[in-house]
Amino acid sequence: MLYLAFVSSIFRKSSLEELRKIMKFKIVGEFNNFLVIDSRSKNAHVKTAGLALVYFVLPLYVNGSVSKDAYRESILRLLCDAAVDKGGNMKLECINLNSKTVYSAKDLEVWEGRRLEKLGYAIDMEKEPVTLVYFALLDMKCYVGHMKVADMPRPFVNPFRHYHTQRLVSRSELKIEQAFDEFAIDGVSGVAIDLGAAPGGWSCYLARRGYDVIAVDNGKLDAKAIRECGVKIKTAKGGRIGTGDLVRGILHVKERSAQAAGRLKVRGVSLLADDMNIDCSSTYKALSRYSQFLDSGGLAIVTIKCITKYLPGHARKARKLFSAGFRIRRMRVLPANRQEFTLFIEKK
């Protein structure tokens, strides 16, 4: 059985070690952190759902070469060969790693989707899909798979999807956007505290989602870029900062996190966010200091920086530290993470 696997490129060695602990496989195709693997393991996508480094593993049912002269026609033929049920609404996801072509993944999804509709397949973007159909293009080969959405162990997030469809304050904004997708954070709002907020990408994203954001950083926020994203930003004055000082946007507390904590007199914070470029122990101290403001059961999204590329040791240390005051919901290396991983935790 062939599978499509996406692993961390920076922690590649650790990723393959993690995957080999639960299944035997051989690599039959690869492009950096994208693998086509052959395994006798059944339901590998379920077995790998909770792993930290392996982003996803999905079954493949059809593969074949793509003709340069009839590129799109070759893809359409393989999609039809996959024998997807025409009875339910489906969604197309393309992962295009063919550097020799000028077609974007989005263009191929639209073009092939239109032609599949003419062949009797149901593709309605306004309805929830019953089936996810994915096709990966690698070295002029096309691999096709499909799954019932109800059978997927967690929501599928295409790691090659261009998240930056709108203006970003900074690249780091991709990390928190992917965290909300990966951890299926939805319907949460209220007050959020963003530690190490400069230049403001995380704060801007949270504000656009409806949070009243307290951005804590001694550095400058990119006020111009934030305003161009349609978010209001204000700098906090001296003295205590209470709930009445918050704005429908971002309130910048221009101090180091340790000093700023003494000024805050807010309660009922629903989310802590931390992307500070400091070591794991210092990150834990900062989160512990600010957990006093969190509601019971309040959430935190935290990136943990790794000194080396061997992740298991860093992961063990993070679990040991954070489990004292938080319940660790998930630990995941996201596509936008570099030499770091993301914790999704909840206050005990």
Phi and psi in degrees as a GROMACS rama.xvg file:
@    title "Ramachandran Plot"
@    xaxis  label "Phi"
@    yaxis  label "Psi"
@TYPE xy
-91.0983  144.917  LEU-2
-133.422  152.83  TYR-3
-100.837  123.257  LEU-4
-128.293  136.716  ALA-5
-118.611  120.756  PHE-6
-122.252  165.641  VAL-7
-67.4369  129.391  SER-8
-74.5155  -38.6003  SER-9
-70.8639  -40.8403  ILE-10
-101.987  41.5348  PHE-11
-58.1443  -47.7582  ARG-12
-59.8971  -46.716  LYS-13
-65.1916  -34.5246  SER-14
-62.7093  -46.1778  SER-15
-68.2555  -35.3706  LEU-16
-62.202  -43.3971  GLU-17
-62.7224  -41.7142  GLU-18
-69.0674  -37.4857  LEU-19
-72.1715  -16.5579  ARG-20
-68.4539  -24.9135  LYS-21
-115.277  -9.26233  ILE-22
-160.5  149.008  MET-23
-93.5055  140.482  LYS-24
-161.004  164.606  PHE-25
-128.588  146.76  LYS-26
-86.0857  124.207  ILE-27
-110.554  -9.62962  VAL-28
-164.301  141.149  GLY-29
-154.948  151.362  GLU-30
-144.423  97.3212  PHE-31
58.5935  -104.768  ASN-32
-102.35  12.3193  ASN-33
-110.149  124.308  PHE-34
-125.553  144.203  LEU-35
-108.883  119.243  VAL-36
-119.715  151.415  ILE-37
-112.015  124.236  ASP-38
-146.245  149.498  SER-39
-85.1643  -6.90075  ARG-40
-64.8662  134.494  SER-41
-96.2342  145.062  LYS-42
55.9855  43.3367  ASN-43
-61.9042  -30.2491  ALA-44
-64.0984  -29.2541  HIS-45
-78.5102  -42.3827  VAL-46
-63.4621  -30.701  LYS-47
-97.4656  3.19972  THR-48
-61.7842  -33.1492  ALA-49
-95.59  6.25474  GLY-50
-71.4242  154.728  LEU-51
-89.7002  -31.7552  ALA-52
-104.18  -27.4916  LEU-53
-87.124  112.851  VAL-54
-70.2894  -45.4048  TYR-55
-159.893  158.852  PHE-56
-135.082  121.872  VAL-57
-128.528  140.387  LEU-58
-70.1925  145.959  PRO-59
-116.923  140.054  LEU-60
-117.065  -22.4338  TYR-61
-140.566  141.163  VAL-62
-150.326  151.552  ASN-63
-172.868  167.614  GLY-64
-75.0809  149.363  SER-65
-106.604  128.359  VAL-66
-78.2306  135.494  SER-67
-66.7071  -34.4529  LYS-68
-78.205  -26.5948  ASP-69
-133.65  61.085  ALA-70
-60.4105  -57.3148  TYR-71
-68.2655  -34.0296  ARG-72
-65.7244  -36.902  GLU-73
-63.9221  -41.5714  SER-74
-64.9787  -44.6782  ILE-75
-59.1466  -42.6909  LEU-76
-61.106  -42.7954  ARG-77
-69.5342  -36.0812  LEU-78
-62.2263  -41.5025  LEU-79
-69.0501  -34.7269  CYS-80
-66.266  -21.6197  ASP-81
-70.7928  -8.88445  ALA-82
57.2153  51.1977  ALA-83
-75.0644  139.345  VAL-84
-64.4196  128.528  ASP-85
-80.9711  -4.4632  LYS-86
-77.0228  -18.2559  GLY-87
-126.934  157.445  GLY-88
-65.1322  137.839  ASN-89
-127.281  160.746  MET-90
-123.579  137.73  LYS-91
-99.2036  134.758  LEU-92
-129.607  124.036  GLU-93
-109.691  137.04  CYS-94
-120.438  104.724  ILE-95
-104.79  108.399  ASN-96
-113.675  13.8725  LEU-97
-83.1695  103.412  ASN-98
-73.2823  -12.8906  SER-99
-84.1587  -3.15677  LYS-100
-114.978  161.188  THR-101
-102.233  1.70543  VAL-102
-81.8973  136.121  TYR-103
-86.7548  159.725  SER-104
-60.4715  -40.5905  ALA-105
-64.2841  -43.0907  LYS-106
-60.1776  -43.6295  ASP-107
-65.1292  -39.0302  LEU-108
-59.5084  -45.3585  GLU-109
-67.3975  -48.8936  VAL-110
-62.569  -50.0318  TRP-111
-67.9992  -34.6699  GLU-112
-61.3903  -42.609  GLY-113
-63.9403  -40.4295  ARG-114
-73.239  -33.2273  ARG-115
-66.8039  -36.8102  LEU-116
-59.5759  -40.2568  GLU-117
-66.0424  -22.4778  LYS-118
-91.3306  3.92271  LEU-119
103.639  3.61125  GLY-120
-83.2966  146.152  TYR-121
-96.2325  118.293  ALA-122
-133.557  100.186  ILE-123
-124.254  108.286  ASP-124
-66.3733  -18.2468  MET-125
-88.6125  -6.94075  GLU-126
-110.985  153.74  LYS-127
-68.0173  131.39  GLU-128
-73.1523  143.436  PRO-129
-86.2171  -36.4004  VAL-130
-128.571  137.176  THR-131
-99.4904  122.516  LEU-132
-110.745  123.243  VAL-133
-124.179  141.908  TYR-134
-136.351  130.55  PHE-135
-111.116  132.394  ALA-136
-109.293  119.266  LEU-137
-145.352  120.196  LEU-138
52.8772  47.0302  ASP-139
60.0876  26.8255  MET-140
-121.165  151.975  LYS-141
-121.322  127.841  CYS-142
-114.121  129.427  TYR-143
-122.943  136.483  VAL-144
-144.416  169.072  GLY-145
-155.914  152.679  HIS-146
-147.126  146.565  MET-147
-68.4194  131.673  LYS-148
-58.3311  -37.1548  VAL-149
-65.4114  -22.9501  ALA-150
-90.8906  -6.3319  ASP-151
-76.0272  131.988  MET-152
-66.7326  -21.2777  PRO-153
-158.501  163.338  ARG-154
-59.5239  138.936  PRO-155
-83.4276  126.256  PHE-156
-121.116  114.851  VAL-157
-64.899  115.419  ASN-158
-69.4515  -15.6033  PRO-159
-100.706  4.45154  PHE-160
-66.6852  137.253  ARG-161
-78.1715  103.374  HIS-162
-71.7298  -29.5596  TYR-163
-80.0506  60.1173  HIS-164
-79.3123  -13.7594  THR-165
-127.711  170.316  GLN-166
-61.5265  137.137  ARG-167
-111.595  146.266  LEU-168
-75.7112  -38.764  VAL-169
-155.97  162.704  SER-170
-60.9517  -31.6945  ARG-171
-61.0005  -18.0839  SER-172
-61.3828  -28.127  GLU-173
-61.9732  -33.605  LEU-174
-65.6241  -43.5099  LYS-175
-76.3467  -31.537  ILE-176
-64.6788  -43.5128  GLU-177
-66.7687  -34.0502  GLN-178
-62.9079  -43.0159  ALA-179
-63.3362  -37.8817  PHE-180
-69.7194  -51.0738  ASP-181
-62.5808  -41.8628  GLU-182
-92.0047  6.3826  PHE-183
52.3196  48.3065  ALA-184
-85.3454  115.363  ILE-185
-145.949  143.472  ASP-186
76.5466  8.46901  GLY-187
-95.9418  134.979  VAL-188
-150.571  -170.436  SER-189
116.757  -136.616  GLY-190
-104.315  135.525  VAL-191
-125.083  143.007  ALA-192
-113.001  126.13  ILE-193
-110.997  110.487  ASP-194
-89.7906  134.953  LEU-195
67.1147  47.919  GLY-196
-73.8357  -26.3092  ALA-197
-59.1648  140.399  ALA-198
-85.5068  4.17884  PRO-199
117.799  8.55876  GLY-200
-62.5324  -46.9552  GLY-201
-65.8006  -43.6334  TRP-202
-60.9302  -42.0877  SER-203
-64.3235  -42.7598  CYS-204
-62.2255  -45.5456  TYR-205
-63.4205  -39.6841  LEU-206
-64.5245  -39.0065  ALA-207
-66.4048  -25.9919  ARG-208
-81.9586  -4.52601  ARG-209
108.034  2.92409  GLY-210
-78.6495  149.056  TYR-211
-89.4048  113.675  ASP-212
-103.503  131.617  VAL-213
-103.079  109.509  ILE-214
-97.3188  114.81  ALA-215
-105.588  114.914  VAL-216
-170.08  135.006  ASP-217
-72.3138  -15.8167  ASN-218
-85.9196  178.288  GLY-219
-85.2982  143.65  LYS-220
-94.07  149.742  LEU-221
-80.8619  81.8162  ASP-222
-60.575  -37.9716  ALA-223
-63.9003  -48.1577  LYS-224
-64.8476  -37.864  ALA-225
-63.6911  -45.0192  ILE-226
-65.6835  -35.7297  ARG-227
-66.2493  -21.0595  GLU-228
-85.2561  2.74824  CYS-229
83.5313  21.486  GLY-230
-112.826  133.862  VAL-231
-78.855  140.015  LYS-232
-134.117  138.81  ILE-233
-141.359  143.46  LYS-234
-93.8504  131.026  THR-235
-70.5592  142.59  ALA-236
-83.9637  175.082  LYS-237
-66.8196  166.218  GLY-238
92.2287  -170.016  GLY-239
-71.8089  151.122  ARG-240
-121.195  112.91  ILE-241
-110.875  -176.477  GLY-242
-59.3292  -34.6642  THR-243
-68.5469  -14.6285  GLY-244
-88.0852  -9.77078  ASP-245
-70.6808  155.871  LEU-246
-122.61  161.033  VAL-247
-77.164  71.7649  ARG-248
164.212  -126.075  GLY-249
-121.337  127.237  ILE-250
-106.278  114.026  LEU-251
-90.7217  116.97  HIS-252
-97.7407  103.932  VAL-253
-86.1678  72.1678  LYS-254
-149.925  165.524  GLU-255
-67.368  153.529  ARG-256
-60.0741  -37.2744  SER-257
-64.0425  -42.375  ALA-258
-73.236  -38.9647  GLN-259
-64.0388  -31.9542  ALA-260
-60.0393  -33.0866  ALA-261
-72.4532  -17.6726  GLY-262
-91.4063  -20.8204  ARG-263
-79.0599  131.104  LEU-264
-128.932  57.0604  LYS-265
-120.568  150.704  VAL-266
-133.145  167.219  ARG-267
75.4851  25.717  GLY-268
-70.2795  132.687  VAL-269
-96.6133  -19.4244  SER-270
-146.974  132.577  LEU-271
-107.435  136.555  LEU-272
-127.526  136.341  ALA-273
-145.711  115.607  ASP-274
-126.359  31.7576  ASP-275
-68.5677  143.184  MET-276
-87.6172  67.5902  ASN-277
-134.038  170.192  ILE-278
-74.3997  170.283  ASP-279
-59.6382  -44.6554  CYS-280
-63.0464  -42.3394  SER-281
-67.6  -36.2236  SER-282
-62.5266  -43.5987  THR-283
-63.1822  -41.0417  TYR-284
-61.2847  -42.7555  LYS-285
-64.3628  -44.5123  ALA-286
-64.5555  -39.7216  LEU-287
-63.6975  -38.8573  SER-288
-63.7582  -37.8612  ARG-289
-92.2534  -8.25027  TYR-290
-65.4689  -19.4172  SER-291
-61.1527  -25.4814  GLN-292
-86.6821  -14.6185  PHE-293
-76.2498  142.245  LEU-294
-62.0267  155.75  ASP-295
-61.3491  126.36  SER-296
84.6367  4.50303  GLY-297
-64.053  153.771  GLY-298
-103.528  158.492  LEU-299
-143.46  139.034  ALA-300
-115.191  119.77  ILE-301
-134.71  133.573  VAL-302
-96.9092  136.013  THR-303
-110.495  117.398  ILE-304
-79.829  140.157  LYS-305
-112.05  130.257  CYS-306
-73.2579  -37.5771  ILE-307
-116.74  171.887  THR-308
-92.2303  6.77776  LYS-309
-95.0866  100.409  TYR-310
-73.7431  -35.1736  LEU-311
-52.1808  -39.6156  PRO-312
-63.8829  -41.7402  GLY-313
-66.3258  -38.2684  HIS-314
-65.5608  -41.8227  ALA-315
-62.3304  -41.9794  ARG-316
-63.9534  -43.476  LYS-317
-63.4556  -43.0045  ALA-318
-61.8465  -43.2704  ARG-319
-63.4677  -43.6846  LYS-320
-68.5609  -53.6324  LEU-321
-76.3014  -22.1709  PHE-322
-68.7237  -12.5901  SER-323
-66.5782  -43.042  ALA-324
-118.512  -3.65318  GLY-325
-134.185  154.729  PHE-326
-98.3648  122.434  ARG-327
-82.5133  111.327  ILE-328
-78.993  -49.8377  ARG-329
-148.081  152.937  ARG-330
-130.682  125.111  MET-331
-150.683  137.693  ARG-332
-88.3174  117.43  VAL-333
-92.1882  157.795  LEU-334
-55.5675  -33.5003  PRO-335
-84.2371  -10.7924  ALA-336
-66.6476  146.275  ASN-337
-105.217  -117.15  ARG-338
-86.4796  67.9071  GLN-339
-165.823  169.233  GLU-340
-137.886  165.606  PHE-341
-112.488  131.489  THR-342
-102.411  137.323  LEU-343
-116.232  110.734  PHE-344
-129.952  163.705  ILE-345
-132.43  137.444  GLU-346
-67.7029  133.907  LYS-347
